[in-house]
Amino acid sequence: MNKTPQNKTAESERKLACRQAQLRDIETYNAPKKLFGGFWIRLAAFLVDRVMIQALTAILLNLTVYRIWSTSVSDSFGVTLIELVIFVGYFFLMTYWLDGQTPGKLLFRLRVMSLQDAELSKQTIFYRELLGKVLFFYHPWLAIILVFTFKRQHIIDILADTTVVNEGMIAAFDQYEGSLGKVEVAHTVHTAQ
């Protein structure tokens, strides 16, 4: 089935309305912080990604830099720059290709979610992953800030207007919200009789 631009726009608007309704419901029902990816689970996902990045970096550096030059260049600025490019590129490409997830986030059922748009735009991913990861490459201790915000956002999440959600908890919240709707309907029908 071929999607026309009008159908894509309507679908995008529907997703945006659904996302905004979910966020309103989360705030209305004073949803627990567990809906958002907390510090420890995000740290675990980051460590999984970091192991993958280290393996990728070792493979790429061994196949290129260390074969061309001696291992004495391992402390050079060039190698650090290559490591930064691999680090940032990994997060940008994985988040883009896997629709807001990286392999570490997939493993722990986490997803980056825009608080303004139905889907993550390339611009949001660029801003969050490229600029944010450069910041965290040099200052990883800044991630502790997410412990103190309601939506568990760190600095770059706040600036990019994104958050990381726990998909398992979102599904449980949606199920809970659905049961609340059934109770309200049953209560309305019972009081009307």
For each residue, the residues with C-beta under 8 A, 3 or more apart:
1:
2:
3: 7 8 11
4: 7 8
5: 8 9
6: 9 10
7: 3 4 10 11
8: 3 4 5 11 12
9: 5 6 12 13
10: 6 7 13 14
11: 3 7 8 14 15
12: 8 9 15 16 118 119
13: 9 10 16 17 118
14: 10 11 17 18 118
15: 11 12 18 19 118 119
16: 12 13 19 20 117 118
17: 13 14 20 21 118
18: 14 15 21 22 118
19: 15 16 22 23 113 114 117 118
20: 16 17 23 24
21: 17 18 24 25
22: 18 19 25 26 170 174
23: 19 20 26 27 115
24: 20 21 27 28
25: 21 22 28 29 31 173 177
26: 22 23 29 31 35 173
27: 23 24 30 31
28: 24 25
29: 25 26 177 180
30: 27
31: 25 26 27 35 173
32: 35 169
33: 36 38 150 152
34: 38 166 169
35: 26 31 32 165 166 169 170 173
36: 33 150 151 152 153 163 164 165 166
37: 41 42 45 105 108 110 152 163 164 165 166
38: 33 34 41 42 146 147 152 166
39: 42 43 143 144 146 147 152
40: 43 44
41: 37 38 44 45 108 110 166
42: 37 38 39 45 46 110 143 146 152 164
43: 39 40 46 47 143
44: 40 41 47 48 104 108
45: 37 41 42 48 49 102 104 105 107 108 110
46: 42 43 49 50 104
47: 43 44 50 51 104
48: 44 45 51 52 103 104 107 108
49: 45 46 52 53 90 91 94 102 103 104 105
50: 46 47 53 54
51: 47 48 54 55
52: 48 49 55 56 90 103 104
53: 49 50 56 57 86 87 90
54: 50 51 57 58
55: 51 52 58 59
56: 52 53 59 60 86 90
57: 53 54 60 61 82 83 86 87
58: 54 55 61 62
59: 55 56 62 63
60: 56 57 63 64 82 86
61: 57 58 64 65 66 79 82 83
62: 58 59 66 67
63: 59 60 67
64: 60 61 67 68
65: 61 68 69 73 78 79 82
66: 61 62 69 70 71 73 74
67: 62 63 64
68: 64 65
69: 65 66 72 73
70: 66 73
71: 66 74
72: 69 75
73: 65 66 69 70 76 78 79
74: 66 71 79
75: 72 79
76: 73 79 80
77: 80 81
78: 65 73 81 82
79: 61 65 73 74 75 76 82 83
80: 76 77 83 84
81: 77 78 84 85
82: 57 60 61 65 78 79 85 86
83: 57 61 79 80 86 87
84: 80 81 87 88 134 137
85: 81 82 88 89
86: 53 56 57 60 82 83 89 90
87: 53 57 83 84 90 91 133 137
88: 84 85 91 92 129 130 133 134 137
89: 85 86 92 93
90: 49 52 53 56 86 87 93 94 102
91: 49 87 88 94 95 102 129 133
92: 88 89 95 96 125 126 129 130 133
93: 89 90 96 97
94: 49 90 91 97 98 101 102 103
95: 91 92 98 100 101 102 112 120 125 128 129
96: 92 93 122 125 129
97: 93 94
98: 94 95 101 102 103 105 106
99: 111 119 120
100: 95 105 111 112 113 120
101: 94 95 98 105 106 110 111 112
102: 45 49 90 91 94 95 98 105 106
103: 48 49 52 94 98 106 107
104: 44 45 46 47 48 49 52 107 108 110
105: 37 45 49 98 100 101 102 108 109 110 111 112 164
106: 98 101 102 103 109 110
107: 45 48 103 104
108: 37 41 44 45 48 104 105
109: 105 106 166 167 168
110: 37 41 42 45 101 104 105 106 164 165 166 167
111: 99 100 101 105 164 165 167
112: 95 100 101 105 120 128 162 163 164
113: 19 100 120 162 163 164 165
114: 19 117 118 119 120 121 124 161 162
115: 23 151 161 162 163
116: 161
117: 16 19 114 120 121 124
118: 12 13 14 15 16 17 18 19 114
119: 12 15 99 114
120: 95 99 100 112 113 114 117 124 125 162
121: 114 117 124 125
122: 96 125 126
123: 126 127
124: 114 117 120 121 127 128 160 161 162
125: 92 95 96 120 121 122 128 129
126: 92 122 123 129 130 131
127: 123 124 130 131 132 156 159 160
128: 95 112 124 125 131 132 156 157 160 162
129: 88 91 92 95 96 125 126 132 133
130: 88 92 126 127 133 134
131: 126 127 128 134 135 156
132: 127 128 129 135 136 155 156 159 160
133: 87 88 91 92 129 130 136 137
134: 84 88 130 131 137 138
135: 131 132 138 139 142 155 156
136: 132 133 139 140 142 143 156
137: 84 87 88 133 134 140
138: 134 135
139: 135 136 142
140: 136 137 143
141: 144
142: 135 136 139 145 154 155
143: 39 42 43 136 140 146 154
144: 39 141 147
145: 142 148 149 153 154 155
146: 38 39 42 143 149 152 153 154 157
147: 38 39 144 152
148: 145
149: 145 146 152 153 154 158
150: 33 36
151: 36 115 157 163
152: 33 36 37 38 39 42 146 147 149 163 164
153: 36 145 146 149 157 158 162 163
154: 142 143 145 146 149 157 158
155: 132 135 142 145 158 159
156: 127 128 131 132 135 136 159 160
157: 128 146 151 153 154 160 161 162 163 164
158: 149 153 154 155 161
159: 127 132 155 156
160: 124 127 128 132 156 157
161: 114 115 116 124 157 158
162: 112 113 114 115 120 124 128 153 157
163: 36 37 112 113 115 151 152 153 157
164: 36 37 42 105 110 111 112 113 152 157
165: 35 36 37 110 111 113 169 170
166: 34 35 36 37 38 41 109 110 169 170
167: 109 110 111 170 171
168: 109 171 172
169: 32 34 35 165 166 172 173
170: 22 35 165 166 167 173 174
171: 167 168 174 175
172: 168 169 175 176
173: 25 26 31 35 169 170 176 177
174: 22 170 171 177 178
175: 171 172 178 179
176: 172 173 179 180
177: 25 29 173 174 180 181
178: 174 175 181 182
179: 175 176 182 183
180: 29 176 177 183 184
181: 177 178 184 185
182: 178 179 185 186
183: 179 180 186 187
184: 180 181 187 188
185: 181 182 188 189
186: 182 183 189 190
187: 183 184 190 191
188: 184 185 191 192
189: 185 186 192 193
190: 186 187 193
191: 187 188
192: 188 189
193: 189 190
